Amino acid sequence: MTPGFMKKKSSGTNLANERRRHKRHDIAVKVVIIQPDDGQAVSVKASDISDGGVFLAAPAKSAMPQGQTVDMKMYIPRSTANTYMLEEVVSNACVLRHQMLDDNSQVGMALKFDQSLDLGLEV
């Protein structure tokens, strides 16, 4: 049975995309997650980010259960005509879901920020 958020309308539009409130950006962003059980920092890469949440890939051993709240830092690229820097953005987020990725050594996790952020991303 297909979960409700993945059902398609007759037009072929994915309902999950229709419910999104924030534009998604396909950019690589470094993310550091603080493991809630032992305080260990785990550095991972995000591949999909919005003002409402992020999808990231982490080592399988670092997978967190659905519903787990984590502290995280993201390093958002910023540039002007003469400079390039990474802005540190700190947030709390909740793990919505996770799935094993292709080689089973990595897990993909979807996290929702506790509060929407204004990341100012334009790609």
C-alpha positions in Angstrom: 0.0 0.0 0.0 1.3 3.4 -0.9 1.5 6.0 1.9 -0.9 8.9 1.5 1.9 11.4 1.0 3.2 9.5 -2.0 -0.2 9.0 -3.8 -0.5 10.7 -7.2 -3.4 12.6 -8.6 -4.7 11.7 -11.9 -2.6 14.5 -13.4 0.5 12.7 -12.2 1.4 15.4 -9.7 3.1 14.2 -6.6 1.0 15.3 -3.5 4.2 15.5 -1.3 5.5 18.3 -3.6 2.1 20.1 -3.4 2.3 20.2 0.4 5.7 21.8 0.5 5.7 25.3 1.9 9.3 26.1 1.0 11.3 26.0 -2.2 13.9 23.2 -2.2 17.5 23.8 -3.3 19.7 21.0 -4.6 23.0 22.2 -3.2 25.7 20.5 -1.2 25.9 21.8 2.3 28.1 20.6 5.2 26.0 19.8 8.2 27.2 18.8 11.7 24.7 16.9 13.8 25.1 16.5 17.6 24.1 12.9 18.6 21.6 13.3 21.4 22.7 10.2 23.3 26.4 10.8 23.6 26.9 14.4 22.4 29.2 13.2 19.6 29.4 15.5 16.5 28.8 13.8 13.2 29.7 15.6 10.0 27.4 14.8 7.0 26.4 16.3 3.7 23.0 17.7 2.8 21.9 17.3 -0.8 18.5 19.0 -0.6 17.7 22.0 1.7 14.9 24.4 2.2 13.8 26.9 4.8 11.7 24.1 6.4 14.1 21.2 6.4 17.0 19.2 4.9 17.7 15.8 3.5 21.1 14.4 4.3 23.3 11.4 4.0 25.0 10.0 7.0 27.0 6.9 7.9 24.5 4.1 8.6 25.8 3.7 12.1 24.7 7.3 12.8 21.0 6.8 11.8 18.6 8.3 14.3 15.1 7.1 14.9 12.1 8.8 13.5 10.9 11.5 15.9 14.3 12.1 17.4 15.2 15.8 17.9 18.7 16.8 17.2 20.9 19.9 17.4 22.6 20.8 14.1 24.9 23.3 12.4 24.8 24.0 8.7 27.4 25.8 6.7 25.6 27.8 4.0 27.7 29.2 1.1 27.6 32.9 0.7 29.4 35.0 -1.9 29.7 38.5 -3.3 31.8 39.8 -6.2 34.9 39.8 -4.0 34.3 37.2 -1.3 33.2 33.7 -0.5 32.4 32.4 3.0 30.4 29.8 4.8 27.7 31.1 7.2 27.1 28.9 10.2 23.4 28.4 10.9 22.3 26.6 14.1 18.9 24.9 14.4 17.1 22.1 16.1 15.4 19.6 13.9 13.2 16.4 14.1 13.9 13.3 12.1 10.9 12.7 9.9 12.1 9.6 8.1 15.2 7.7 7.0 16.1 5.1 4.4 19.1 3.1 3.5 20.9 4.5 0.4 22.4 2.5 -2.5 25.4 0.7 -0.9 23.8 0.3 2.6 26.8 2.1 4.2 24.9 5.4 4.2 21.4 6.3 5.4 19.4 9.2 4.0 17.5 11.2 6.6 14.8 13.8 6.2 14.8 16.4 9.0 12.3 19.2 9.6 13.6 22.3 11.4 11.7 23.2 14.6 11.2 26.7 13.2 11.3 27.8 9.6 14.6 29.5 8.7 15.2 32.3 6.3 18.3 30.9 4.6 18.1 33.3 1.6 19.1 30.5 -0.8 18.9 31.4 -4.5 20.5 28.8 -6.8 
